[in-house]
């Protein structure tokens, strides 16, 4: 399995607008992308404006399909100015 983690720092002024868009992107990924096995959106109450994603795909090709999906492209365009920082890491899941 191909795992992607993303850490976002969201501009505080955009927090209320960002979170529903992120949740919709996750839902659409789970429901519309056959290679998406898991897409968790996590927040830390101690870190306002921080979002952590844990995504699991069948393989790199499934993740690439996610990046090309219309719902992801719309999400990325709509939230680009809301994101102060984004850190992406990829992993290979060896047990699960």
NORKAFEN-V569645 format. One record per backbone hydrogen bond with DSSP energy under -1.0 kcal/mol. NH is the residue of the N-H (numbers start at 1). CO is the residue of the C=O. E is the energy in kcal/mol with one decimal. If there is no record, write none. Layout:
# NORKAFEN-V569645
NH/CO/E
NH/CO/E
This chain:
# NORKAFEN-V569645
2/57/-2.7
3/91/-2.6
4/55/-2.6
5/89/-2.7
6/53/-1.6
7/87/-2.5
8/51/-3.2
9/85/-2.6
10/49/-3.3
11/82/-2.8
14/11/-2.6
18/14/-2.7
19/15/-2.1
22/18/-2.4
23/19/-2.5
24/20/-2.1
25/21/-2.1
26/22/-2.3
27/23/-2.4
28/24/-2.7
29/25/-2.2
30/26/-2.4
31/27/-2.5
32/28/-2.8
33/29/-1.5
36/33/-1.8
37/56/-2.9
38/56/-1.6
40/54/-2.9
42/52/-3.0
47/44/-2.1
50/47/-1.7
51/8/-1.9
52/42/-2.8
53/6/-2.9
54/40/-1.9
55/4/-2.9
56/38/-2.7
57/2/-3.0
58/35/-2.1
63/59/-1.6
64/60/-2.7
65/61/-2.1
66/62/-1.7
67/63/-2.2
68/64/-1.0
69/66/-1.1
73/69/-2.5
74/70/-2.3
75/71/-2.0
76/72/-3.1
77/73/-2.1
78/74/-2.4
79/75/-1.8
80/76/-1.0
82/79/-1.7
84/9/-2.7
85/9/-1.6
87/7/-2.4
89/5/-2.5
91/3/-2.9
93/1/-1.9
